[in-house]
């Protein structure tokens, strides 16, 4: 950390198509006295190793040569506004579904209908799963802009065409 409570900016030094190699490299850096962190993405099996800005050169010197499994990371969605590859799925009514499901579960428990509460819980999870997997929208974790995934239906803003 530089300057007490304000941490240094973390820099991604390597991306992986799975979290396993990221854990191995992060452990190597930590064992050599560096502050290393792993960033993973919930809906994609992608891992990143990040270090503070002041430790980037030392970390790159410690890591082995890049592995060939990095090619599938390049296929990850790229934000057209900021160029980030940190896209995640976005379902616009997730909060509403969670609230309605929690209300139904609470009401069923209040009425003593525990089987009904279990059914409401299961239905809420199934609906959320399908919303997250079929909605066809992505949101950038860095700039917050959202767009329609390639090949997905539905309306919404399209990113500007860059040449």
LUMFIZA-145613 format. One record per residue: x, y, z of N, C-alpha, C in turn. Coordinates in pm, whole numbers, plus 50000, padded with zeros to 5 digits. Example, Ala and Ser with C-alpha at 12.3 -4.5 7.8 and 13.67 -1.06 7.14 Angstrom:
<recs>
513194943150780512304955050780513204967050780 512854977550708513674989450714512905000350787 
</recs>
This chain:
<recs>
500834988150000500005000050000500875012450000 500475022049924501205034649919500405045349989 500955051450090500305062750154499225059150253 499325048150324498385045250431497085038850384 495985046250400494665040450374494295039250227 494915047150142494575046650000495485036549931 494935025249885495775015149821496235019549683 497305013249639497785015849503496815010049402 496845015449283496015010249176496514996449138 495584986949123495944973349084495994972248932 497014965648883497214963848740497084949048707 496294945948605496174932048558497414928848477 498174918948524499404915548453499244903148365 498234895148391498004883348308496554878848320 495994874248205494634868948200494704854248163 493734846548215493714832148195492324827748153 492264816948074490964811748031490324803048138 491024800648249490444793648363491114798848490 490464796848602490964802348727492144794348784 492294781748748493354773248804494754778848785 495174781848662496514787348643496684801048710 495604808648719495674821648787496014819748934 495424809648996495694806849138497154802749155 497664794349064499054789949073500024801749063 499804810548965500694821948948500574831949062 499354833649112499164842749225499894837349348 499804824449372500514818249485502024820149471 502554818649348503974820749323504394834949360 503594844749321503914858749352503844861449501 502824856149567502674858149712503844851749786 504234839649743505364832749807506664840549792 506754848849689507944856949667507814871049726 506814873049812506704885549885505954896749816 505244893749708504474904149639503024903849685 502344915049671500914915949698500184912549568 499694900449557499034895949434497584892549465 496724895049368495294892849384494754885849260 493654878649279492984872049166491634878549147 491294881049023489964885948989489334875548898 488144871048936487424861248854486084867248815 485484861348713484194865948663483184854748684 482074858248744481094848548790480564839548680 480244844748565479584836848461480544831748355 481814834948369482814829948276483954824348359 484564813848313485704808248386486964815248340 487074828048375488224836148338488854841348466 490164840848474490864846148590491904856348548 492194865648637493224875548615494094876448739 495374878448719496284881248830496574896148828 496414902548944496614916948955497594919849067 498424929849046499394934149147499364949349156 499844954949268499944969549277500884974949169 500624987149126501364993149016502874993249038 503314995149161504744995749189505434982049181 504664971149176505254957749176505114950649041 504654957648938504374951348809505634945148748 506714952748739507924947648673508494935448746 508534935948877509054924748955508164912448937 506844914448934505914903248918506074896748781 506204904848677506364899348542507664891548529 508704895948601509974888848597509874875248666 509024874148767508874861648842507994851348771 507044855948694506104846748630506754839248514 506364826548495506864819248378506264825148251 506774820648137506264825448009504754823148000 504084831347921502634830247906502254816547854 501164811347906500694798047865499834799247739 499764788747659498984789547536497474789847558 496974787647681495534787447704494924801347708 495694811647682495184825247687494354828947565 494364820947461493684824647337492184826147355 491554818047440490114819047456489704831647532 490644837747606490334850247673490104861247571 490814860547460490674870747356489284870647293 488534859647310487204858847253486144864747346 486544869347463485594875147557485024888047499 483804891347537483164903447488483974915747526 484064925047433484814937447454483844949247451 483944958047549483094969947555483484979547443 482504983747364482774992847254483035007147301 482635010347422482805024047472484185026047533 484625016647618485915018647687486965008347650 486584997847576487544987747533487824976847635 487164977347750487394967447855486854953847815 487484943247864487004929747840486284924347964 485884933048053485224928948178483714930148164 483134922248077481684922348058481044911348141 479854914048193479104903948267477654904348219 476934893448241475544893248198474714902548285 473674907948227472834917748295471374914548270 470624912848377469184910648368468494922548436 467734930548362467224943148416466224941948531 465534930848544464514929848648464904920348761 466184918348780466664909248884466194913549022 466304926249053465884931349184464404929249208 463594931549105462154929749117461814915049144 462464905949071462204891749091462654887349231 463814892149274464274888849409463324894049516 462854906349499461914912049595460604904549600 460064901149482458804893749478458984879849538 460094873249505460354860049561460504860449712 461224870349762461404871649908460064874449975 459234882749911457904885549967457034873149974 457044865249866456264852849866456774842949970 458074841849982458654832750081458284837250222 458424850350247458064855650379456604853650412 455724856150314454294854450336453944839850364 454574830650288454304816350310454774811950448 455924816850491456414813350625455504819450732 455054831750711454144838350805452844830350820 452354824850710451124816950712451364802450756 452624798650779452924785150822452964775050710 453024779550586453044770650470454484768850423 455214760450494456634758750467456894752150332 455994743450290456134737550156455984748450049 455054757650070454864768749977456094777749973 456734779650089457954787750093459074781050014 459174767750026460194760449951459934761249801 458664760349761458314761449619458634775549568 458274785749645458564799549605460064801749591 460844796349682462294797449676462844790949549 462374778849520462834771549401462444778849273 461214783549266460754790649147461554803549128 461834810749236462614822949227464004820049173 464654809549222465984806049172465954802149025 464944794548983464854790348844464634802448753 463744811348794463474823448713464734831948703 465454833848813466684841748810467734835248721 467844821948727468794814948642468494817448495 467234815848455466874817848315467014832448273 466744841548365466924855748332468394858748303 469284853548386470704856448370471314849548248 470794837948210471394830448100470784833447964 469554838447960468904840447830468604854947797 468944864047885468534877847864469264884347746 470504880247718471214885347603471754899347619 471934904147741472484917447763473764916147843 474724924647812475984924947884476184938947940 476884939948052477214952848111478704952748141 479354964048112480794965448137481014967948286 481894960148346482184961748489483014974248515 483634980048412484474991848431483725004948411 482995006348298482325019148272480835018848299 480235006848315478825005848348477875006148230 478365007848107477485008147989477014993947958 475794992747907475294979547872474944979047724 474944966947667474664965047526474114951047504 473534949047388472974936147351474104926947306 474114914847357475134905147319474944901147173 476014898147101475884894146962474984881946947 474064882546853473154871446828471954870946919 471824880547014470694880547107469614889747055 468374886647087467274895047046467014906147146 466044914447116465674925047211466184938447168 465554948747223465924962447189466914967747291 467534978647257468474984847349469524992547271 470285000847341471295008647269472394999847214 472795002847095473904995747034475155004147053 476304997847071477535005547085477885012246954 478595023346959478955030046835479925021646753 479835022946623480705015446534482045022646527 483115015446557484445021346552485215014846439 485955022846368486715017146255488195017646280 
</recs>
